[in-house]
Amino acid sequence: MKPLYWKILLILGAVIVGASLIIPKALRKNALVGMDDVPHTELILEVDDEYLLQDLLSKEARKLQNSIEKNNIKGSVRQKSGAIVVGFRSNKYYEQGAQLLDNLPVSFDGTAAKNLTVSEIKNRLFKVQFTPAYLGHVKQIAIDETYTEITDRVKISNADAAKMESDKIRFRYVESNDKRLALLIEQIRNPIYLSFHEVIGDIDQSKLTRCIDHSICPQGTSAYEQVNGYGYLVLRDEAILSGADLKGAADGLHPFSSYPVLNFSFKANGAKKFCEFTSSNINELFAVVINNEIITAPNIAGSICGGSSFIEGNFTMESAKDLALRLNAGTLPTKMRVVEERVVVPAGTAETQK
């Protein structure tokens, strides 16, 4: 038995030694290859400053308008040339309005830094602007949030993201059939923003023309073009719902006419807001806006309180399905611009690529 025992030990030893030589080589061969080792596309992204500024101005203008109305002050609030212009109708309202504006600048990061500056540009007319420090602060938040969102979405082997020192994000990917990756790339290149708005119906043609041609619109409204060629409508700036209120979207067929539609389901709070709005605006219009264009403006026939609905928009089944996929993928926290794009072929991979 003793010779057999030693033979078994020798065989086991040989197997272990062989494995120690072979396995590391196999692991190295089959390990996931890093992005630096394979041909890939590299995008350098930065925050779209103009989009970010206009978004901030729009929100601040609505807050200012609400404050003026709440205090029974007669005045106007408009966005113009990267600022908000506030005017008051008489000296009485000017004094009240000036006091309200004096109280606007507040610290935004726990220091003495201010987020707004207010200057009087002529009698009863003021300009409100964001400070460079505040814009830089908001931009950094936008970069951080966007980087986190992209990083969460690219937890796959064929893409990665990294922050750069110059307030940019580097996004790299290898071409593949991964649908998650394709949707993310589409969101970066062609972001989609959806919102539902109240349509302002009691506006005559002369006011509509001034609104379209000169952006002189009724307070808190803007003109939007309809994609179906039906001209412009004036919408309330403050959205009833946004993409953040959606629970999901899916392509489908109209229940009576069997042509393509886009079905929506809303989150609980979104369903409540839509129910309240439709209940209070029966026989009025509301507009569905995607990327600043009205895709449809249906009449509200009755309360819509079931947490779901559908919209028509001259869809094909393919376009409805594509839009549903993009809406379900969500949007990035802010709009990014591709400032540089290149295909990187690491040394030693050219032959393989051919």
C-alpha positions in Angstrom: 0.0 0.0 0.0 2.9 2.3 0.7 4.2 2.5 -2.9 0.6 3.2 -4.1 0.2 6.0 -1.6 3.4 7.7 -2.8 2.3 7.3 -6.5 -1.0 9.1 -5.7 0.9 11.9 -4.0 3.2 12.3 -7.0 0.3 12.4 -9.4 -1.6 15.0 -7.3 1.6 17.1 -7.1 2.0 17.0 -10.8 -1.6 18.1 -11.4 -1.2 21.0 -8.9 2.0 22.3 -10.5 0.5 22.0 -14.0 -2.6 23.9 -13.0 -0.5 26.7 -11.5 1.2 27.1 -14.8 -1.8 26.8 -17.1 -4.7 28.6 -15.1 -3.1 32.0 -14.8 -2.4 32.0 -18.6 -6.0 31.1 -19.3 -7.3 33.7 -16.9 -5.2 36.4 -18.5 -6.5 35.3 -21.9 -10.1 35.3 -21.0 -10.2 38.3 -18.5 -12.3 41.3 -19.5 -10.2 43.6 -21.6 -9.9 47.2 -20.4 -11.1 50.1 -22.5 -7.5 51.3 -23.0 -6.8 48.0 -24.8 -9.5 47.9 -27.4 -10.8 50.2 -30.2 -13.5 52.5 -28.8 -15.3 55.8 -29.3 -14.6 58.6 -26.9 -16.9 61.5 -26.3 -16.0 64.6 -24.3 -19.1 66.2 -22.7 -19.7 69.5 -21.1 -22.8 71.2 -19.6 -24.8 73.2 -22.2 -24.4 76.5 -20.4 -27.1 78.3 -22.4 -29.7 75.5 -21.7 -28.8 75.6 -18.0 -29.0 79.4 -17.8 -32.4 79.5 -19.6 -33.8 76.8 -17.3 -32.6 78.7 -14.2 -34.0 82.0 -15.5 -37.4 80.4 -16.3 -37.7 79.0 -12.8 -36.6 82.3 -11.2 -39.0 84.3 -13.4 -41.9 82.2 -12.3 -41.0 82.6 -8.6 -40.7 86.4 -9.1 -44.0 86.6 -10.9 -45.7 84.6 -8.1 -44.2 86.9 -5.5 -45.4 90.0 -7.3 -48.9 88.6 -7.7 -49.0 87.4 -4.1 -48.2 91.0 -2.9 -50.8 92.5 -5.3 -48.1 94.4 -7.2 -48.8 95.4 -10.8 -45.7 94.5 -12.8 -44.2 92.5 -15.6 -41.5 89.8 -15.6 -39.7 88.8 -18.8 -36.6 86.9 -19.7 -34.3 88.8 -22.0 -30.6 88.5 -23.0 -29.5 86.2 -20.2 -31.4 88.2 -17.5 -34.8 88.8 -16.0 -36.3 92.2 -16.7 -38.9 93.3 -14.1 -41.0 96.4 -14.6 -43.7 98.2 -12.5 -46.7 100.2 -13.8 -46.6 103.1 -11.4 -44.6 104.8 -8.7 -46.8 103.2 -6.1 -46.0 99.7 -7.3 -42.4 100.7 -8.0 -41.8 101.3 -4.3 -43.4 98.0 -3.3 -41.6 96.1 -6.0 -38.2 97.7 -5.3 -38.5 96.6 -1.7 -39.4 93.0 -2.8 -36.4 92.9 -5.1 -34.1 94.2 -2.4 -34.9 91.1 -0.4 -34.1 88.7 -3.2 -30.3 88.1 -3.0 -29.5 85.2 -0.6 -26.5 83.1 0.1 -26.5 79.7 -1.7 -23.6 77.8 -0.1 -23.5 78.8 3.5 -21.2 81.8 2.8 -21.8 85.5 2.0 -21.9 84.6 -1.7 -25.1 85.8 -3.4 -27.0 84.0 -6.1 -28.6 87.1 -7.7 -27.8 90.7 -8.4 -30.5 93.4 -8.9 -29.8 96.7 -10.8 -32.2 99.4 -11.9 -31.7 100.1 -15.6 -34.2 102.9 -16.0 -37.3 104.3 -14.3 -39.3 101.5 -12.7 -37.4 98.9 -14.7 -34.9 96.4 -13.1 -32.5 93.7 -14.3 -32.1 90.6 -12.3 -29.1 88.4 -13.0 -27.5 85.3 -11.5 -24.0 85.9 -10.2 -21.0 84.1 -11.9 -20.3 82.4 -8.5 -23.8 80.9 -8.4 -23.8 79.8 -12.0 -20.5 78.0 -11.4 -21.9 76.4 -8.3 -25.0 75.1 -10.1 -22.9 74.0 -13.1 -20.7 71.9 -10.8 -23.8 70.3 -9.2 -25.1 69.5 -12.7 -21.8 67.9 -13.7 -21.7 65.8 -10.5 -25.3 64.6 -10.9 -24.8 63.9 -14.6 -21.6 61.9 -14.0 -23.4 59.9 -11.3 -26.3 59.2 -13.6 -24.0 58.1 -16.5 -21.9 56.0 -14.2 -25.0 54.2 -12.8 -26.1 53.4 -16.4 -22.8 52.1 -17.7 -22.2 49.3 -15.2 -21.4 47.1 -18.2 -18.1 46.0 -19.6 -18.2 47.9 -22.8 -18.5 51.5 -21.5 -17.0 53.7 -18.8 -17.1 57.4 -17.7 -14.7 59.7 -15.9 -14.7 63.3 -14.7 -12.0 65.5 -16.1 -10.4 68.5 -14.4 -11.7 70.9 -17.0 -15.4 70.5 -15.8 -16.0 67.9 -18.5 -16.9 64.2 -18.6 -15.2 61.6 -20.7 -17.5 58.9 -21.9 -16.1 55.9 -23.7 -17.8 53.0 -25.3 -17.3 50.0 -27.5 -19.9 49.4 -30.2 -22.3 46.6 -29.2 -25.9 45.5 -29.4 -26.6 46.4 -25.7 -29.9 48.3 -25.7 -29.1 50.1 -22.4 -25.9 51.5 -24.0 -27.7 52.5 -27.2 -30.4 54.4 -25.2 -27.8 56.2 -23.1 -25.8 57.3 -26.2 -29.1 58.5 -27.8 -29.9 60.5 -24.6 -26.5 62.2 -24.7 -26.6 63.0 -28.4 -30.3 63.8 -28.7 -31.8 64.4 -25.2 -35.6 64.3 -24.9 -37.6 66.5 -22.6 -41.4 66.0 -22.2 -43.9 68.2 -20.5 -47.7 68.9 -20.4 -48.9 72.5 -20.5 -52.1 74.5 -20.2 -53.0 76.1 -23.5 -54.0 79.8 -23.3 -57.1 80.0 -25.4 -58.3 83.6 -25.0 -55.6 85.4 -27.1 -56.3 87.3 -30.2 -54.2 87.2 -33.4 -52.3 90.5 -32.8 -51.2 89.3 -29.4 -50.2 85.9 -30.8 -48.2 87.6 -33.5 -46.3 89.7 -31.0 -45.7 86.7 -28.9 -44.3 84.6 -31.8 -42.3 87.4 -33.5 -41.1 89.5 -30.5 -41.5 87.2 -27.5 -43.9 89.8 -26.1 -46.3 87.3 -24.6 -48.9 87.3 -21.8 -47.4 87.0 -18.4 -45.9 83.6 -17.7 -46.5 82.2 -21.2 -44.6 81.5 -24.4 -45.4 80.5 -28.0 -44.7 77.0 -29.1 -44.9 75.6 -32.7 -47.0 72.5 -33.4 -45.2 69.8 -35.3 -48.3 68.9 -37.3 -48.1 72.2 -39.3 -51.1 73.8 -37.4 -49.1 76.9 -36.4 -48.4 78.2 -32.9 -50.1 78.0 -29.6 -49.4 80.0 -26.5 -48.8 77.8 -23.5 -48.3 78.6 -19.8 -44.6 78.2 -19.0 -45.2 76.3 -15.8 -45.7 72.7 -16.7 -48.6 70.6 -15.4 -46.5 67.5 -15.6 -43.0 66.6 -16.7 -41.1 63.5 -17.7 -40.3 63.0 -14.0 -44.0 62.4 -13.3 -44.1 59.4 -15.7 -44.1 55.9 -14.3 -43.9 54.4 -17.8 -44.7 54.7 -21.5 -45.5 52.1 -24.2 -46.6 52.1 -27.8 -50.1 51.0 -28.5 -53.2 51.4 -30.7 -56.1 53.8 -30.4 -59.0 52.0 -28.7 -61.5 53.1 -31.5 -59.5 53.9 -34.6 -56.6 51.4 -34.2 -53.9 53.9 -35.2 -50.6 54.2 -33.2 -50.7 56.1 -29.9 -48.3 56.5 -27.0 -49.7 55.2 -23.7 -48.7 56.8 -20.4 -48.9 55.7 -16.8 -48.2 58.3 -14.1 -46.6 58.1 -10.7 -49.0 58.7 -7.8 -48.3 62.4 -7.5 -48.4 62.9 -11.3 -51.7 61.1 -11.5 -53.1 63.4 -8.8 -51.9 66.5 -10.6 -53.3 65.4 -14.0 -56.6 64.4 -12.4 -57.0 67.9 -10.7 -56.0 69.7 -13.9 -58.3 67.8 -16.3 -61.2 68.0 -13.8 -60.8 71.8 -13.6 -60.4 72.3 -17.4 -63.0 70.3 -19.2 -63.5 71.4 -22.8 -60.2 73.2 -22.7 -56.9 72.2 -24.5 -53.7 71.0 -23.0 -50.4 70.5 -25.0 -47.9 67.7 -24.9 -44.5 69.3 -25.6 -41.3 67.3 -26.6 -38.1 69.3 -26.9 -40.0 72.6 -27.2 -42.4 71.5 -29.9 -46.1 70.6 -29.5 -46.7 67.1 -30.7 -50.4 67.2 -29.9 -52.9 69.5 -28.2 -56.1 67.5 -27.4 -59.3 68.7 -26.0 -60.1 67.6 -22.4 -63.4 65.7 -22.8 -63.6 64.8 -19.1 -61.6 64.1 -15.9 -58.7 61.8 -16.4 -58.1 60.3 -12.9 -57.1 56.7 -13.5 -53.4 57.3 -13.5 -53.0 56.6 -17.2 -53.8 58.1 -20.5 -52.6 58.1 -24.1 -51.6 60.8 -26.7 -51.9 60.9 -30.4 -49.2 62.6 -32.5 -49.1 61.3 -36.1 -47.1 58.3 -34.8 -46.1 55.2 -36.7 -45.7 52.1 -34.6 -42.0 52.4 -35.0 -41.8 56.0 -33.8 -44.2 55.4 -30.9 -42.1 52.5 -29.8 -38.9 54.4 -30.1 -40.3 57.4 -28.1 -41.6 55.0 -25.4 -38.2 53.4 -25.0 -36.5 56.8 -24.7 -39.0 58.1 -22.2 -38.7 54.9 -20.1 -34.9 55.3 -20.1 -35.3 58.7 -18.4 -33.4 61.9 -19.0 -30.0 63.1 -17.8 -30.1 65.8 -15.0 -29.1 68.5 -17.5 -28.4 68.9 -21.2 -24.8 68.0 -22.2 -22.9 69.0 -25.4 -20.5 66.8 -27.2 -17.5 69.0 -27.6 -15.1 66.4 -28.9 -15.5 63.0 -30.5 -12.9 60.6 -31.7 -12.3 56.9 -32.4 -9.4 55.6 -30.4 -7.4 52.6 -31.8 -4.8 51.5 -29.2 -1.4 50.5 -30.5 -1.3 46.8 -31.6 -5.0 46.6 -32.3 -5.1 48.0 -35.8 -4.6 44.6 -37.4 -7.3 43.1 -35.3 -9.7 45.9 -36.2 -9.1 45.3 -39.9 
